[in-house]
Amino acid sequence: MNTAIEVHGLTKQYGNHIVLKNLNFTVYEGEIFALLGVNGAGKTTTLECIEGLKKADGGQIRINGKMGIQLQSASLPERIQAREAVSLFAYWNQTEPDPGLLETMGIQEFAKKQYVQLSTGQKRRLHLALALIGNPDILILDEPTAGLDVEGRIVLHEQIRQLKAQGKTMVLASHDMAEVESLCDRIGILIEGKLAFVGTVAQLNEKVGKQYNISIRSEAGVAQFATEDIAETLLTLLAQYKAEGKGISDIHVDRGSLEQHFISMTRGEKG
Ligand SMILES: Nc1ncnc2c1ncn2[C@@H]1O[C@H](COP(=O)(O)OP(=O)(O)OP(=O)(O)O)[C@@H](O)[C@H]1O
């Protein structure tokens, strides 16, 4: 496997606060690699060191290929139209705007709108399109779906999958375990500036167990259950609620918070 990014002994501190502590990881060509961590774990700082926007205090970063960076929100002038931003980025990249790219990213539908008038989802799509203008080999995406509704996330996930199918390498930051599980090939988990785990989703599941949390709201209040077999547990619970005549008003299933996985990882326990 060819290497797209190699990070060796990366350290970074702000004053006395060491935020990245000797990070070592490799991103291979064509894969989606996620940096997963809670707020403040060091994800953005790591990405910015890779992007060259922040200077590392120690270590080496090797990049093999052309890199595209997805902008953060509110990075463009408020009054610039989406199509003007595209033209500007194309000019900087000494190329022409690619109508196919604009079509795929769904930019045409809001091409004449000013940046300030765009929804969060439209801004993200525009940022992704701008990152793609120079036809990079490697894409860096910092929390690409933050603030998006379910539909917006599904659309963006699909676009990210299409980019992978085209052979792009992607590194993304996220604090959403479920997103990372469905999208990424490998994960690096950052805990307080240290990489606590690097490996595939399957390897992570082996390590922390594949536990799901189920919350059921009914007249009797909210009850919570943990299981490794959602289908079986849900069927049993639904039958039980029905038999007891308890009307269900909401059901929520999740993969457990990152914090739960971190705690179990550091304790070496399951769940
Ligand atoms: N310019 C800065 N000056 C001082 N401290 C900073 C600066 N930028 C980030 N930090 C600190 O570095 C740590 C890591 O921040 P970073 O933004 O990399 O985390 P993150 O994992 O991306 O968090 P989030 O999910 O909230 O974006 C935090 O404690 C943060 O307060």
The ligand as a Gaussian input file, in Angstrom:
#p B3LYP/6-31G(d) Opt

LIG

0 1
 N       -4.564000      29.018000      19.185000
 C       -4.637000      28.355000      20.340000
 N       -4.094000      28.850000      21.474000
 C       -4.142000      28.169000      22.630000
 N       -4.747000      26.956000      22.789000
 C       -5.311000      26.427000      21.702000
 C       -5.305000      27.076000      20.416000
 N       -5.932000      26.295000      19.527000
 C       -6.346000      25.200000      20.205000
 N       -5.967000      25.272000      21.510000
 C       -6.187000      24.241000      22.541000
 O       -5.646000      23.030000      22.055000
 C       -6.469000      21.932000      22.463000
 C       -6.837000      21.121000      21.222000
 O       -7.698000      21.919000      20.411000
 P       -8.271000      21.398000      19.012000
 O       -9.072000      22.513000      18.426000
 O       -7.178000      20.827000      18.225000
 O       -9.217000      20.217000      19.493000
 P      -10.358000      19.459000      18.700000
 O      -10.196000      18.027000      19.046000
 O      -10.327000      19.823000      17.272000
 O      -11.661000      20.045000      19.376000
 P      -13.103000      20.397000      18.732000
 O      -13.788000      19.096000      18.515000
 O      -13.732000      21.201000      19.829000
 O      -12.856000      21.190000      17.477000
 C       -7.650000      22.511000      23.213000
 O       -7.370000      22.420000      24.587000
 C       -7.661000      23.942000      22.761000
 O       -8.183000      24.776000      23.769000

